[in-house]
Amino acid sequence: MIRDGIILKGIGGFYYVEAAGEIYECKARGIFRKERIMPLAGDRVSVLLEKDDKNSIDKIYERKNSFIRPQVANVDKMIIVVSTRDPAPNPLIIDRLTAIAVHKNVEPVIVFTKKDIGDPGGLEEIYKLSGIRNYTVSCVTGEGVDDVRQELSGCISVFTGNSGVGKSSLINALDPKFELPTGEISYKLNRGRHTTRQVELYHFLDGFIADTPGFSSIDFQNCDFIRKDELAGCFPEFEQYLGECRFTSCAHVNDKGCRIVEAVKNGKISPSRHQSYVAMYNEVKDIADWEL
């Protein structure tokens, strides 16, 4: 019997596919390994169901998008979870994630957590100016959680962010039935213990949400690569100025006649967002396409 479904998670070479209201344990056909295709949570697939439960994934349908970290496909929204403190917000990490989301045609949404013990310190206005929606919540008091809940209807949303920022706590606050394990902050390392070990999709409203393994800043070396000529387009507030610079070769760093640099000086673009762009640009500016 052949049925279409969606991969909820994969563990140790086994994939758990929801099809026709049931969940089936499946192995992937060898052809995927030959073609170096890894099935991901969120993949729409066709599965062959056998009487002896040796079910197999026979086909992976075309993906809308896919991510290296977190390993998930067909995402509509990326919920970037940032704590107001413990650990403190890192704008460069936030901006890397928003850029990766935009690059993959995924809508970024920022959620600042732990409002009961701190505030975002001006970051709300920075991202409001950038055109990226953001919310500040407390998983202890429940303040702001309903606003986040409304963002998740009818789509696949992936939750990501540094370890210890409260991703699992936020998901539990959205619906206590999830009962995801949470971890305390390790003050020695200034990051949380990794309580989530793999990406897993959970039903929520009429869509899915995903909890993903936490990561530290060094993990970006394995993240999705954005070429230097594509990077400016991954900052939504830059869009209206692109193509208007004096020189077509403008890198938007400190070039003469750059409309983006001018917009920063005029308060139209946040200096911290532009600083993140410059840092990311300098990391990739000397990498040629053949090196990828």
Contacts in CASP RR format, 6 or more apart in sequence:
PFRMAT RR
TARGET T0000
AUTHOR 0000-0000-0000
METHOD contacts of the structure
MODEL  1
MIRDGIILKGIGGFYYVEAAGEIYECKARGIFRKERIMPLAGDRVSVLLE
KDDKNSIDKIYERKNSFIRPQVANVDKMIIVVSTRDPAPNPLIIDRLTAI
AVHKNVEPVIVFTKKDIGDPGGLEEIYKLSGIRNYTVSCVTGEGVDDVRQ
ELSGCISVFTGNSGVGKSSLINALDPKFELPTGEISYKLNRGRHTTRQVE
LYHFLDGFIADTPGFSSIDFQNCDFIRKDELAGCFPEFEQYLGECRFTSC
AHVNDKGCRIVEAVKNGKISPSRHQSYVAMYNEVKDIADWEL
1 48 0 8 1.000
1 49 0 8 1.000
2 46 0 8 1.000
2 47 0 8 1.000
2 48 0 8 1.000
2 49 0 8 1.000
2 58 0 8 1.000
3 19 0 8 1.000
3 20 0 8 1.000
3 46 0 8 1.000
3 47 0 8 1.000
3 49 0 8 1.000
4 19 0 8 1.000
4 44 0 8 1.000
4 45 0 8 1.000
4 46 0 8 1.000
4 47 0 8 1.000
4 61 0 8 1.000
5 17 0 8 1.000
5 18 0 8 1.000
5 19 0 8 1.000
5 20 0 8 1.000
5 44 0 8 1.000
5 45 0 8 1.000
5 46 0 8 1.000
5 47 0 8 1.000
6 17 0 8 1.000
6 18 0 8 1.000
6 19 0 8 1.000
6 42 0 8 1.000
6 43 0 8 1.000
6 44 0 8 1.000
6 45 0 8 1.000
6 201 0 8 1.000
6 208 0 8 1.000
7 15 0 8 1.000
7 16 0 8 1.000
7 17 0 8 1.000
7 39 0 8 1.000
7 40 0 8 1.000
7 41 0 8 1.000
7 42 0 8 1.000
7 43 0 8 1.000
7 45 0 8 1.000
7 57 0 8 1.000
7 201 0 8 1.000
8 16 0 8 1.000
8 17 0 8 1.000
8 18 0 8 1.000
8 23 0 8 1.000
8 41 0 8 1.000
8 42 0 8 1.000
8 200 0 8 1.000
8 201 0 8 1.000
9 15 0 8 1.000
9 16 0 8 1.000
9 41 0 8 1.000
9 198 0 8 1.000
9 199 0 8 1.000
9 200 0 8 1.000
9 201 0 8 1.000
10 16 0 8 1.000
10 39 0 8 1.000
10 41 0 8 1.000
10 198 0 8 1.000
11 198 0 8 1.000
13 27 0 8 1.000
13 28 0 8 1.000
14 25 0 8 1.000
14 26 0 8 1.000
14 27 0 8 1.000
15 25 0 8 1.000
15 26 0 8 1.000
15 27 0 8 1.000
15 28 0 8 1.000
15 39 0 8 1.000
15 57 0 8 1.000
16 23 0 8 1.000
16 24 0 8 1.000
16 25 0 8 1.000
16 26 0 8 1.000
17 23 0 8 1.000
17 24 0 8 1.000
17 26 0 8 1.000
17 45 0 8 1.000
17 47 0 8 1.000
17 55 0 8 1.000
17 57 0 8 1.000
18 24 0 8 1.000
19 47 0 8 1.000
24 47 0 8 1.000
24 49 0 8 1.000
24 55 0 8 1.000
25 53 0 8 1.000
25 55 0 8 1.000
26 47 0 8 1.000
26 55 0 8 1.000
26 56 0 8 1.000
26 57 0 8 1.000
27 54 0 8 1.000
27 55 0 8 1.000
27 56 0 8 1.000
27 57 0 8 1.000
28 39 0 8 1.000
28 56 0 8 1.000
28 57 0 8 1.000
29 56 0 8 1.000
29 57 0 8 1.000
29 58 0 8 1.000
32 38 0 8 1.000
32 39 0 8 1.000
32 57 0 8 1.000
32 60 0 8 1.000
37 60 0 8 1.000
38 71 0 8 1.000
39 45 0 8 1.000
39 57 0 8 1.000
39 60 0 8 1.000
40 66 0 8 1.000
40 71 0 8 1.000
40 72 0 8 1.000
40 73 0 8 1.000
40 199 0 8 1.000
41 71 0 8 1.000
41 72 0 8 1.000
41 73 0 8 1.000
41 198 0 8 1.000
41 199 0 8 1.000
41 200 0 8 1.000
41 201 0 8 1.000
41 210 0 8 1.000
42 72 0 8 1.000
42 73 0 8 1.000
42 74 0 8 1.000
42 75 0 8 1.000
42 156 0 8 1.000
42 201 0 8 1.000
42 208 0 8 1.000
42 210 0 8 1.000
43 60 0 8 1.000
43 61 0 8 1.000
43 63 0 8 1.000
43 73 0 8 1.000
43 74 0 8 1.000
44 60 0 8 1.000
44 61 0 8 1.000
44 74 0 8 1.000
45 57 0 8 1.000
45 58 0 8 1.000
45 59 0 8 1.000
45 60 0 8 1.000
45 61 0 8 1.000
46 57 0 8 1.000
46 58 0 8 1.000
46 59 0 8 1.000
46 61 0 8 1.000
47 55 0 8 1.000
47 56 0 8 1.000
47 57 0 8 1.000
47 58 0 8 1.000
48 55 0 8 1.000
48 56 0 8 1.000
48 58 0 8 1.000
49 55 0 8 1.000
50 56 0 8 1.000
63 73 0 8 1.000
63 74 0 8 1.000
64 73 0 8 1.000
64 74 0 8 1.000
64 75 0 8 1.000
64 105 0 8 1.000
65 73 0 8 1.000
65 74 0 8 1.000
65 75 0 8 1.000
65 104 0 8 1.000
65 105 0 8 1.000
65 106 0 8 1.000
66 72 0 8 1.000
66 73 0 8 1.000
66 74 0 8 1.000
66 104 0 8 1.000
67 73 0 8 1.000
67 75 0 8 1.000
67 100 0 8 1.000
67 104 0 8 1.000
67 158 0 8 1.000
67 224 0 8 1.000
68 222 0 8 1.000
68 223 0 8 1.000
68 224 0 8 1.000
69 215 0 8 1.000
69 219 0 8 1.000
69 222 0 8 1.000
69 223 0 8 1.000
69 224 0 8 1.000
70 158 0 8 1.000
70 160 0 8 1.000
70 199 0 8 1.000
70 210 0 8 1.000
70 212 0 8 1.000
70 213 0 8 1.000
71 199 0 8 1.000
72 158 0 8 1.000
72 199 0 8 1.000
72 210 0 8 1.000
72 212 0 8 1.000
74 156 0 8 1.000
75 104 0 8 1.000
75 106 0 8 1.000
75 156 0 8 1.000
75 157 0 8 1.000
75 158 0 8 1.000
75 210 0 8 1.000
76 106 0 8 1.000
76 107 0 8 1.000
76 154 0 8 1.000
76 155 0 8 1.000
76 156 0 8 1.000
76 157 0 8 1.000
77 106 0 8 1.000
77 107 0 8 1.000
77 108 0 8 1.000
77 109 0 8 1.000
77 151 0 8 1.000
77 152 0 8 1.000
77 155 0 8 1.000
77 156 0 8 1.000
77 157 0 8 1.000
77 158 0 8 1.000
78 97 0 8 1.000
78 100 0 8 1.000
78 101 0 8 1.000
78 106 0 8 1.000
78 107 0 8 1.000
78 108 0 8 1.000
78 109 0 8 1.000
78 157 0 8 1.000
78 158 0 8 1.000
78 160 0 8 1.000
79 109 0 8 1.000
79 111 0 8 1.000
79 148 0 8 1.000
79 151 0 8 1.000
79 152 0 8 1.000
79 157 0 8 1.000
79 158 0 8 1.000
79 159 0 8 1.000
79 160 0 8 1.000
79 209 0 8 1.000
80 94 0 8 1.000
80 97 0 8 1.000
80 98 0 8 1.000
80 101 0 8 1.000
80 108 0 8 1.000
80 109 0 8 1.000
80 110 0 8 1.000
80 111 0 8 1.000
80 160 0 8 1.000
80 161 0 8 1.000
81 111 0 8 1.000
81 113 0 8 1.000
81 159 0 8 1.000
81 160 0 8 1.000
81 161 0 8 1.000
81 165 0 8 1.000
81 166 0 8 1.000
81 167 0 8 1.000
81 170 0 8 1.000
82 89 0 8 1.000
82 94 0 8 1.000
82 110 0 8 1.000
82 111 0 8 1.000
82 112 0 8 1.000
82 113 0 8 1.000
82 120 0 8 1.000
82 123 0 8 1.000
82 161 0 8 1.000
82 162 0 8 1.000
82 165 0 8 1.000
83 89 0 8 1.000
83 112 0 8 1.000
83 113 0 8 1.000
83 114 0 8 1.000
83 162 0 8 1.000
83 164 0 8 1.000
83 165 0 8 1.000
83 166 0 8 1.000
84 112 0 8 1.000
84 113 0 8 1.000
84 114 0 8 1.000
84 115 0 8 1.000
84 117 0 8 1.000
84 118 0 8 1.000
84 119 0 8 1.000
84 120 0 8 1.000
84 121 0 8 1.000
84 136 0 8 1.000
85 114 0 8 1.000
85 117 0 8 1.000
85 118 0 8 1.000
86 114 0 8 1.000
86 117 0 8 1.000
86 164 0 8 1.000
86 185 0 8 1.000
87 162 0 8 1.000
87 163 0 8 1.000
87 164 0 8 1.000
87 165 0 8 1.000
87 185 0 8 1.000
87 190 0 8 1.000
87 191 0 8 1.000
87 192 0 8 1.000
89 112 0 8 1.000
89 120 0 8 1.000
89 123 0 8 1.000
90 162 0 8 1.000
90 217 0 8 1.000
91 123 0 8 1.000
91 126 0 8 1.000
91 272 0 8 1.000
91 273 0 8 1.000
91 275 0 8 1.000
91 276 0 8 1.000
92 275 0 8 1.000
92 276 0 8 1.000
92 279 0 8 1.000
93 161 0 8 1.000
93 162 0 8 1.000
93 217 0 8 1.000
93 220 0 8 1.000
94 110 0 8 1.000
94 123 0 8 1.000
94 127 0 8 1.000
95 235 0 8 1.000
95 273 0 8 1.000
95 276 0 8 1.000
95 277 0 8 1.000
95 280 0 8 1.000
96 220 0 8 1.000
96 223 0 8 1.000
96 276 0 8 1.000
96 280 0 8 1.000
97 108 0 8 1.000
97 160 0 8 1.000
97 161 0 8 1.000
98 108 0 8 1.000
98 110 0 8 1.000
98 130 0 8 1.000
98 132 0 8 1.000
98 234 0 8 1.000
98 235 0 8 1.000
99 226 0 8 1.000
99 231 0 8 1.000
99 234 0 8 1.000
99 235 0 8 1.000
99 280 0 8 1.000
100 223 0 8 1.000
100 224 0 8 1.000
100 226 0 8 1.000
100 234 0 8 1.000
101 107 0 8 1.000
101 108 0 8 1.000
102 108 0 8 1.000
102 233 0 8 1.000
102 234 0 8 1.000
102 235 0 8 1.000
102 236 0 8 1.000
103 224 0 8 1.000
103 226 0 8 1.000
103 230 0 8 1.000
103 234 0 8 1.000
104 224 0 8 1.000
106 158 0 8 1.000
108 132 0 8 1.000
109 132 0 8 1.000
109 133 0 8 1.000
109 134 0 8 1.000
109 135 0 8 1.000
109 148 0 8 1.000
109 151 0 8 1.000
110 127 0 8 1.000
110 132 0 8 1.000
110 133 0 8 1.000
110 134 0 8 1.000
110 135 0 8 1.000
111 134 0 8 1.000
111 135 0 8 1.000
111 136 0 8 1.000
111 137 0 8 1.000
111 148 0 8 1.000
111 170 0 8 1.000
112 120 0 8 1.000
112 123 0 8 1.000
112 124 0 8 1.000
112 134 0 8 1.000
112 135 0 8 1.000
112 136 0 8 1.000
112 137 0 8 1.000
113 136 0 8 1.000
113 137 0 8 1.000
113 138 0 8 1.000
113 139 0 8 1.000
113 165 0 8 1.000
113 166 0 8 1.000
113 169 0 8 1.000
113 170 0 8 1.000
114 138 0 8 1.000
114 139 0 8 1.000
114 166 0 8 1.000
115 136 0 8 1.000
115 137 0 8 1.000
115 138 0 8 1.000
115 141 0 8 1.000
115 143 0 8 1.000
115 144 0 8 1.000
116 138 0 8 1.000
116 140 0 8 1.000
116 141 0 8 1.000
116 143 0 8 1.000
119 136 0 8 1.000
120 134 0 8 1.000
120 136 0 8 1.000
123 134 0 8 1.000
124 134 0 8 1.000
124 136 0 8 1.000
126 270 0 8 1.000
126 272 0 8 1.000
126 273 0 8 1.000
127 133 0 8 1.000
127 134 0 8 1.000
128 134 0 8 1.000
129 237 0 8 1.000
129 268 0 8 1.000
129 269 0 8 1.000
129 270 0 8 1.000
130 235 0 8 1.000
130 236 0 8 1.000
130 237 0 8 1.000
130 269 0 8 1.000
130 270 0 8 1.000
130 273 0 8 1.000
131 236 0 8 1.000
131 237 0 8 1.000
132 236 0 8 1.000
133 151 0 8 1.000
135 144 0 8 1.000
135 147 0 8 1.000
135 148 0 8 1.000
136 144 0 8 1.000
137 143 0 8 1.000
137 144 0 8 1.000
137 145 0 8 1.000
137 147 0 8 1.000
137 148 0 8 1.000
137 170 0 8 1.000
137 173 0 8 1.000
138 144 0 8 1.000
139 145 0 8 1.000
139 166 0 8 1.000
139 169 0 8 1.000
139 170 0 8 1.000
139 172 0 8 1.000
139 173 0 8 1.000
142 173 0 8 1.000
145 170 0 8 1.000
145 173 0 8 1.000
145 174 0 8 1.000
148 170 0 8 1.000
148 174 0 8 1.000
149 174 0 8 1.000
149 205 0 8 1.000
151 157 0 8 1.000
152 174 0 8 1.000
152 204 0 8 1.000
152 205 0 8 1.000
152 207 0 8 1.000
152 209 0 8 1.000
153 205 0 8 1.000
153 206 0 8 1.000
153 207 0 8 1.000
154 205 0 8 1.000
154 206 0 8 1.000
154 207 0 8 1.000
155 207 0 8 1.000
155 208 0 8 1.000
156 201 0 8 1.000
156 207 0 8 1.000
156 208 0 8 1.000
156 209 0 8 1.000
156 210 0 8 1.000
157 204 0 8 1.000
157 208 0 8 1.000
157 209 0 8 1.000
157 210 0 8 1.000
158 199 0 8 1.000
158 209 0 8 1.000
158 210 0 8 1.000
158 212 0 8 1.000
159 167 0 8 1.000
159 170 0 8 1.000
159 171 0 8 1.000
159 209 0 8 1.000
159 210 0 8 1.000
159 211 0 8 1.000
159 212 0 8 1.000
160 167 0 8 1.000
160 212 0 8 1.000
160 214 0 8 1.000
160 215 0 8 1.000
161 167 0 8 1.000
161 212 0 8 1.000
161 214 0 8 1.000
161 215 0 8 1.000
162 191 0 8 1.000
162 214 0 8 1.000
162 215 0 8 1.000
162 216 0 8 1.000
162 217 0 8 1.000
163 191 0 8 1.000
163 192 0 8 1.000
163 193 0 8 1.000
163 194 0 8 1.000
163 214 0 8 1.000
163 215 0 8 1.000
163 216 0 8 1.000
164 183 0 8 1.000
164 185 0 8 1.000
164 191 0 8 1.000
164 192 0 8 1.000
164 193 0 8 1.000
164 214 0 8 1.000
166 182 0 8 1.000
167 196 0 8 1.000
167 211 0 8 1.000
167 212 0 8 1.000
167 214 0 8 1.000
168 180 0 8 1.000
168 181 0 8 1.000
168 182 0 8 1.000
168 183 0 8 1.000
168 195 0 8 1.000
168 196 0 8 1.000
168 211 0 8 1.000
169 182 0 8 1.000
171 178 0 8 1.000
171 180 0 8 1.000
171 202 0 8 1.000
171 209 0 8 1.000
171 211 0 8 1.000
172 178 0 8 1.000
172 179 0 8 1.000
172 180 0 8 1.000
172 182 0 8 1.000
174 204 0 8 1.000
174 209 0 8 1.000
175 204 0 8 1.000
178 202 0 8 1.000
180 195 0 8 1.000
180 196 0 8 1.000
180 211 0 8 1.000
181 195 0 8 1.000
181 196 0 8 1.000
182 195 0 8 1.000
183 192 0 8 1.000
183 193 0 8 1.000
183 195 0 8 1.000
184 192 0 8 1.000
184 193 0 8 1.000
185 191 0 8 1.000
185 192 0 8 1.000
186 192 0 8 1.000
186 193 0 8 1.000
191 216 0 8 1.000
194 213 0 8 1.000
194 214 0 8 1.000
196 211 0 8 1.000
196 212 0 8 1.000
196 213 0 8 1.000
196 214 0 8 1.000
197 213 0 8 1.000
198 213 0 8 1.000
199 210 0 8 1.000
199 211 0 8 1.000
199 212 0 8 1.000
199 213 0 8 1.000
200 210 0 8 1.000
200 211 0 8 1.000
201 208 0 8 1.000
201 209 0 8 1.000
201 210 0 8 1.000
202 208 0 8 1.000
202 209 0 8 1.000
202 210 0 8 1.000
202 211 0 8 1.000
225 284 0 8 1.000
225 292 0 8 1.000
226 234 0 8 1.000
226 280 0 8 1.000
226 284 0 8 1.000
227 284 0 8 1.000
227 287 0 8 1.000
227 289 0 8 1.000
228 251 0 8 1.000
228 281 0 8 1.000
228 284 0 8 1.000
228 285 0 8 1.000
228 287 0 8 1.000
231 277 0 8 1.000
231 280 0 8 1.000
231 281 0 8 1.000
231 284 0 8 1.000
232 238 0 8 1.000
232 242 0 8 1.000
232 252 0 8 1.000
232 260 0 8 1.000
232 277 0 8 1.000
233 239 0 8 1.000
233 242 0 8 1.000
235 273 0 8 1.000
235 277 0 8 1.000
237 263 0 8 1.000
237 268 0 8 1.000
237 269 0 8 1.000
237 270 0 8 1.000
237 273 0 8 1.000
238 252 0 8 1.000
238 260 0 8 1.000
238 269 0 8 1.000
238 277 0 8 1.000
241 259 0 8 1.000
241 260 0 8 1.000
241 263 0 8 1.000
242 260 0 8 1.000
243 259 0 8 1.000
244 259 0 8 1.000
245 252 0 8 1.000
245 255 0 8 1.000
245 257 0 8 1.000
245 258 0 8 1.000
245 259 0 8 1.000
245 260 0 8 1.000
246 255 0 8 1.000
246 256 0 8 1.000
246 257 0 8 1.000
246 258 0 8 1.000
247 255 0 8 1.000
247 256 0 8 1.000
247 257 0 8 1.000
250 257 0 8 1.000
250 258 0 8 1.000
251 281 0 8 1.000
251 285 0 8 1.000
252 258 0 8 1.000
252 260 0 8 1.000
252 261 0 8 1.000
252 277 0 8 1.000
252 281 0 8 1.000
253 261 0 8 1.000
253 278 0 8 1.000
253 281 0 8 1.000
253 282 0 8 1.000
254 261 0 8 1.000
255 261 0 8 1.000
260 269 0 8 1.000
260 274 0 8 1.000
261 274 0 8 1.000
263 269 0 8 1.000
264 270 0 8 1.000
264 271 0 8 1.000
264 274 0 8 1.000
END
